[in-house]
Amino acid sequence: MTTSGPQHPHDARIDEREWQWQERARAPSRSAPAAGDDADALAQYRRIDAALRQPPATSLPAGFAATLAARVRSERRDAARFERRLIAGLVIALVATGIVLAAFNAETLAVLLRASLGQRGLLWAIALAACVASSFGLDAMRRDDAHRARRDA
């Protein structure tokens, strides 16, 4: 409790009289209002002070924290699942676009690859691409299985 007036004298919006009523309402002694005080205003501030000192009348339901945590986990899982599906869809769209472009320009692509790699080099490049693609596919399947095992555990 302050006795020298407002703690924020630089704030012109604070009314000194209101400030004093609030401070008197917080005072432990419930003496009668001083001369010149507005008894109704002081009584109103004392009711507000008493209400603020009491714990809230309503409490959270039993199991609130567990319910909220379960909901957050569920929403987090849903968001992660959506993100994985979105990324998979974008990768599929990228691969499909590459296949379509390669199909439309197959002759030009084959001529360029044959010129730079030769006939045997072209076959080795196709074999290498197939190996890399199958490696990525198998790795994705392994990670998906590991993720499912962790989730189910």
N, C-alpha and C positions, 0 to 999 in steps of 0.2 A: 504494500500500500504506500502510495506516495503522499507526502504532506506539502510538497512544494508546487502542486499544480500538475498540469498535463506533462506526461513524459515526452511528448512530441510538441514542444512549443512552436516549432516552425510550421506546424500544420494549422492553418487559420480556420479550418472547418470544425475544429474541436471547440465546443461551447464549454466554457469554464464551469458554468452552473451544472450542466449535464454531467460533466466529468466528476464534480464533487458528489452528486447524487449517486453515481455509480460506485464511487469509492466508499461512501458511507454505507451503501447497501452491502458491500463486501465486508465491511467491518464486523468482527465477531460480536461486538456489543450491540444488542438490539435496543438501544436507548431510543427514547422519543426523539422526534425530529427537532433540530435546533430552531431557534427563533428565525422566522423568515423562510424556512424550508417549506416546500410544497409536500405535505404529508402523503398525498395520493401518489405523486411521482416517486417519492422515496419507497413507498410500499410496493409500487409496481416494479421498481428496480430490485427490491429484495425478493420478490417472487421470481423474477428472472434469474437472479443469482442462485436461489435455492433450486430452481429447475436445472440450472447448468451443473450444479454440484451432484445431482442425482444421476445414477447410471440410467441408460435408456430403458424405457418401460418394456420394449419388445426385445427379445433376444433372437439370435439366429437359430434356425431349426437344428435339431440334432442331426449330426452327420453332414452339416453344411460344407465343411472343408473337404471331406472325402468326395462328396457329390461334385463340388466345383472342380476338384483335381481330376476326377474321372472325365468330366466334360471337357476340360482343357486337353487332356491326353487324347480323347476321341477326336477333337477338332484338329489337333496337331497331326494325328495319324491321317485324317481325311485330307488335310492340306498337303502332307508329304505324298500321299497317294496321287492326288491331283497333279502335283508337280512332276512326279515320275511319269504319269500318263501323258502330260503335256510335252515333256522332253522326248518321250518315245515317239509321240505323234510328229513332232518337228523333225526328228531324225528320219523317220519313215518318209516324210514329205521331201526332205532333202535328198535322200537316196532315190526316191521315185523320180524326182526332177532330174537328177543325174542320169538315170537310166533312160528317161524319155529323150533328153538331149543327146545322149550317146546313140540312141536308136535313130534319131533323125539325122545325125551327122556321122553315122557308122562308117560310110565309105571314106569320108575325109579323115576321120580318126584312124581307121585302119591303114590308110596310105601314110599318114604322118608317123604312126608307130612303127610300121614296117620299114619306113625309110630310116628312122632313127635307131631301131633295134634289130632290124632284119627279121626274117620269118621265124627263126628259132627263138629269138629274143622276145618276139610278140607272144609266142606260146608260153614262154617262161613268165612273162609279165602277167598273163592271164592266170597262170597257176599260182603265182605269188599273191595276186589279188584275191583269189578264192581262199587261199590259206589264211590271209589276214582277216577276211570277212568271217570265216568259220571260227577263228580264234576269238574274235570279238563277240560273236554270237554265243559261243560256249562259256566265255567269261561272264557275260551278262546273265546267262542261265544259272551259273554257279552262284553269283552274287544274289540273285533272286531267291534261290533255294536257301542260302544262308540267312537272308533277311526273314523269310518265312519261318525258319527254325527258331530264330531269336524271338520273333513276335509270338509264336505259339508256346514258347517256353515259359 
